[in-house]
């Protein structure tokens, strides 16, 4: 009976391992590694998407920041207003 329970335990572990490997999509990953041109293509597309996302995100963040800086200038705060006005002037001149 001892050997039977070890076999049963081993079968259960193998089943769990097989399910885990299927969840990781290991076969697709190995297939991707076997084709270097496809790997480069996928990485190139991912890099382009990442670059576009960074550019769009930075543009939106910069626009929001500039919007709030302009609002601070309108409040006419003595010390902060001068600094913010200088920053807005430099951005508008594209220095």
C-alpha positions as CSV (number, residue, x, y, z in Angstrom):
1,X,0.0,0.0,0.0
2,X,2.9,2.4,0.7
3,X,4.1,2.2,-2.9
4,X,0.6,2.7,-4.2
5,X,0.1,5.9,-2.2
6,X,3.5,7.3,-3.4
7,X,2.5,6.6,-7.0
8,X,-0.9,8.3,-6.4
9,X,0.9,11.3,-4.8
10,X,3.3,11.4,-7.8
11,X,0.5,11.3,-10.3
12,X,-1.3,14.2,-8.5
13,X,1.9,16.3,-8.5
14,X,2.5,15.6,-12.2
15,X,-1.1,16.6,-12.9
16,X,-0.7,19.9,-11.0
17,X,2.6,20.5,-12.8
18,X,1.0,19.9,-16.2
19,X,-1.8,22.4,-15.3
20,X,0.7,24.9,-14.1
21,X,2.7,24.6,-17.3
22,X,-0.4,25.0,-19.4
23,X,-1.3,28.1,-17.5
24,X,2.2,29.6,-18.1
25,X,1.8,28.8,-21.9
26,X,5.3,27.4,-21.8
27,X,4.8,25.6,-25.2
28,X,4.0,28.9,-26.9
29,X,7.0,30.6,-25.3
30,X,9.4,27.8,-26.4
31,X,7.9,28.1,-29.9
32,X,8.5,31.8,-29.9
33,X,12.1,31.3,-28.9
34,X,12.6,28.9,-31.7
35,X,11.7,31.5,-34.3
36,X,14.1,34.5,-33.8
37,X,12.5,36.7,-36.5
38,X,9.1,36.4,-34.8
39,X,10.7,37.1,-31.4
40,X,12.3,40.3,-32.9
41,X,9.0,41.3,-34.5
42,X,7.0,40.9,-31.3
43,X,9.6,42.8,-29.3
44,X,9.7,45.6,-31.9
45,X,5.9,46.0,-31.8
46,X,6.0,46.0,-28.0
47,X,8.7,48.6,-28.0
48,X,6.7,50.8,-30.4
49,X,3.6,50.5,-28.3
50,X,5.6,51.4,-25.2
51,X,7.2,54.4,-26.9
52,X,3.8,55.7,-28.1
53,X,2.3,55.2,-24.7
54,X,5.1,57.1,-23.0
55,X,4.9,60.0,-25.5
56,X,1.1,60.3,-25.2
57,X,1.2,60.0,-21.4
58,X,4.0,62.6,-21.0
59,X,2.2,65.0,-23.4
60,X,-1.0,64.7,-21.4
61,X,0.8,65.1,-18.1
62,X,2.7,68.1,-19.4
63,X,-0.5,69.7,-20.6
64,X,-2.2,69.2,-17.3
65,X,0.8,70.6,-15.4
66,X,1.0,73.6,-17.7
67,X,-2.7,74.2,-17.2
68,X,-2.4,74.3,-13.4
69,X,0.7,76.5,-13.6
70,X,-1.2,79.0,-15.6
71,X,-4.0,78.9,-13.0
72,X,-1.4,79.6,-10.4
73,X,-0.2,82.7,-12.3
74,X,-3.8,84.0,-12.4
75,X,-4.0,83.7,-8.6
76,X,-1.2,86.3,-8.6
77,X,0.7,84.9,-5.7
78,X,3.7,87.1,-5.0
79,X,6.7,84.7,-5.0
80,X,5.2,81.6,-6.7
81,X,3.5,83.7,-9.4
82,X,6.8,85.0,-10.7
83,X,8.5,81.6,-10.9
84,X,5.5,80.0,-12.5
85,X,5.2,82.9,-15.0
86,X,8.8,82.4,-16.0
87,X,8.3,78.6,-16.5
88,X,5.2,79.2,-18.6
89,X,7.1,81.9,-20.6
90,X,10.0,79.4,-21.2
91,X,7.6,76.7,-22.3
92,X,5.8,79.0,-24.7
93,X,9.1,80.1,-26.2
94,X,10.2,76.4,-26.4
95,X,13.5,77.0,-24.7
